[in-house]
Amino acid sequence: MVQHILTGSWLRSVQGGDRADGYDLAFTQEWPIPFYPRNQFSYTIPLQWLRGEAPHAEGWSDVLLNYRCQVLEEEDGMPAFAPRFSVVLPTGSEDRGLGRGEAGYQFNLPLSKEIGQHFFFHLNAGATFTPDAGLDLEGGGRSRKELLADYRFGFSLIYLLRRDLNLLVEFVAARTEDIDAETGKKEESRELLVSPGVRYALNLPKDIQIVLGAAAPLGLTDETEDYRYPPPRPAESGL
């Protein structure tokens, strides 16, 4: 089975009175590897539109080439586990804030489990590494190259009101590294948020499914935006 996934989202974040809007459109196509159906290759092509206090930006973001393996199938007492490895291609503009300007790689470790007849949980830990990342400085010149490492952990609990209508709450913790455009030094930021939400699935003929979702993420630390809506992309499933 080949899956074609088109994802569109709108994100508004507010921190200290400053507001920023982001619009994302991403197309993913997943292909099973012949003779090895538990292994999948996929690619993700993203577009971004950024609006806020900084100059507006729009265009391609970094393309992902993904390999996923279904290591565990869900059974009694055992979760589903489908780790993913991705190569990040530097197709987004570094100058406009749409990419890091260097190739990188990413790991994701998702676990999923059904609890009873109405509850599911997803657990997802991941990291993105960008070797040799640099940045043009505001005063001229370029920063020295750095290895930037981003870490992310997500946990979501889902309640099935119906098979096509779900309530969910997600907790997300992240640590990201970047280069300061003024000093050229590597800096890090941390965020922690909780995100209650709801989603509804429209199941159409010819195996087409449209999922509509809305949520209200709330920042739990000073470094995290006060609130966002809708949330960052949720923890992916291990199914």
Number of C-alpha atoms within 10 A of each C-alpha: 7 10 13 12 14 14 13 13 18 15 15 18 22 16 15 8 7 10 14 16 17 17 15 18 16 17 14 17 15 18 16 18 13 9 7 9 12 15 17 18 17 19 17 18 17 21 18 20 17 20 16 14 10 10 9 14 17 18 16 20 24 24 21 22 17 21 20 20 18 16 12 16 15 15 10 8 8 13 19 20 22 22 21 20 20 21 19 22 18 20 20 22 17 18 12 15 17 21 19 26 20 17 18 22 18 20 18 22 20 24 24 23 23 19 14 7 8 13 16 16 21 23 21 22 20 19 18 19 19 21 15 15 20 23 22 17 15 12 10 9 10 13 19 14 15 17 14 21 18 18 18 18 19 21 21 22 18 20 18 14 11 10 10 12 16 18 18 18 18 22 19 22 17 18 15 16 18 20 21 16 17 13 12 20 14 17 12 13 12 16 17 20 21 21 23 18 19 16 15 16 14 12 12 9 7 6 7 11 12 13 12 13 16 16 20 17 25 20 21 15 12 12 12 20 21 17 19 23 19 19 25 14 8 15 24 19 19 27 16
